[in-house]
Amino acid sequence: MIGEKDPLGDDCWRFLEKLVRLKKDVKMYVYRHLPHAFLSYDHIAGFEMIIGDSIAMIKELFALAECDL
């Protein structure tokens, strides 16, 4: 998850590219017009959607972990 206006965004994209080259299963969610640490702000437009996306990602990770057991 990254905000489009994050000054550290280039680092996130480079890290994503490295993971893809290593053939890792990765996803990048980019939220338009949002800054770094946008999850700290509960007054931004679309906050409920972002939290919903976060919950869905966590559930997906738990489901994957259960498959590996």
N, C-alpha and C positions, 0 to 999 in steps of 0.2 A: 504494500500500500504506500502510495506516495502522492503528495500534493504537487500539482503542476508547477506551482511557484516556489517549490522547495529549493533553496540555494545548494543543497547537497544532492539534488536530483541526478546530476551527472554521475556521481559515485554509485547511486542505486542502479542506474542503467548499465554501467560497466560491470557491476556485480551480477546483474541479471544475465548479461552476455556471457560471462565466465561460466555461470551455472548451466546455461544452454549448451555451451561448447562441451561441458562435461556430461551432457545428456541427462541432466537432472530435470525432474518434472516440476516446473516453476510457473507461477502466474504473477503478473504485475497488474495491480489495480491503480489507475491514475485518476485522481479526482481533480477536475478542472478548477482553476482559480484558487486553489488552497495552498497555504504556506507549509513550512516545516512544522512538525508537531501538531498538526491540525486535529488530532484526536483529543488534544487537551482542551479544545474549545467546544462547549456545548451549545453555543449560540450561533453556529454557522448554519446556513441553509443546507438542507439535506442531511443533517446530522443523524437522523433516525435511519436513513438509508445506509449510511456509512457504518453505523453500529450493527445494523442487520447484516451487512456484508462481512463484518468482522466475526459475528456469531457464526455465520455460514462457513467461513474459512476454518474456524476452530472446530466446528462439528466435522468438517471434512477431514481435518488432520486426525481427530480422534478415531474416525471410522477407518482411516488408512492404518493407524497404529493397531487397531483391533485385528485387522486382516493379517498383519505381520506376526501376530501371537501364535 
